[in-house]
Amino acid sequence: MDWLTAYYGLFVRVGLYLLIFWPTVGYYVYRDSTKRGLSSPKLRGVVYGVFGILGLLVYLAQKQREKTDSA
């Protein structure tokens, strides 16, 4: 069995997902954290970036909640 096609290409799909969404989400979170003056923007970018789209949704929900709490 070829490792690229094992489990219907699961490894390829996960690899592409991480390759595309990890850096994109991580950079967005890092840049936004730096603008807002939050602590550890690099660590935030890496942690939220690992979770990809889910990490982005959680980050945006927390950002929105902070915005409504301060208003």
C-alpha positions as CSV (number, residue, x, y, z in Angstrom):
1,M,0.0,0.0,0.0
2,D,1.4,3.4,-1.0
3,W,1.6,5.8,2.0
4,L,0.2,8.7,0.0
5,T,-3.0,6.9,-0.7
6,A,-3.3,5.1,2.7
7,Y,-6.6,5.8,4.4
8,Y,-7.9,7.5,1.3
9,G,-5.2,10.1,1.3
10,L,-5.6,11.1,4.9
11,F,-2.0,12.0,5.4
12,V,-2.0,14.2,2.3
13,R,-5.1,16.0,3.4
14,V,-3.9,16.6,6.9
15,G,-0.5,17.7,5.6
16,L,-2.1,20.2,3.2
17,Y,-4.4,21.5,5.8
18,L,-1.5,22.2,8.2
19,L,0.6,23.6,5.4
20,I,-2.1,26.1,4.4
21,F,-4.0,27.0,7.5
22,W,-1.4,26.8,10.3
23,P,0.8,29.7,8.9
24,T,-2.2,31.7,7.7
25,V,-4.1,31.6,11.0
26,G,-1.0,31.8,13.1
27,Y,0.2,35.0,11.3
28,Y,-3.3,36.6,11.6
29,V,-3.4,35.9,15.4
30,Y,0.2,37.1,15.9
31,R,-0.4,40.3,14.0
32,D,-3.7,41.0,15.7
33,S,-2.2,40.2,19.2
34,T,0.7,42.5,18.5
35,K,-1.6,45.4,17.5
36,R,-3.8,44.9,20.5
37,G,-0.8,44.7,22.9
38,L,-1.6,41.2,24.2
39,S,1.1,39.1,26.0
40,S,3.0,36.4,24.1
41,P,1.8,37.1,20.5
42,K,4.2,34.5,19.0
43,L,2.9,31.8,21.4
44,R,-0.7,32.8,20.7
45,G,0.0,32.6,16.9
46,V,1.5,29.1,17.1
47,V,-1.2,27.7,19.5
48,Y,-4.2,29.0,17.6
49,G,-2.5,28.3,14.3
50,V,-2.1,24.6,15.1
51,F,-5.9,24.3,15.3
52,G,-6.4,26.0,12.0
53,I,-9.9,27.1,11.2
54,L,-11.2,26.0,14.6
55,G,-8.4,28.0,16.3
56,L,-9.4,31.1,14.2
57,L,-13.1,30.7,15.2
58,V,-12.2,30.4,18.9
59,Y,-9.8,33.4,18.7
60,L,-12.5,35.6,16.9
61,A,-15.1,34.5,19.5
62,Q,-12.8,35.5,22.3
63,K,-12.0,38.8,20.6
64,Q,-15.7,39.6,20.2
65,R,-16.5,38.7,23.8
66,E,-13.7,41.0,25.0
67,K,-15.1,43.8,22.8
68,T,-18.7,43.4,24.2
69,D,-17.4,43.1,27.8
70,S,-15.5,46.3,27.6
71,A,-18.4,48.3,26.1
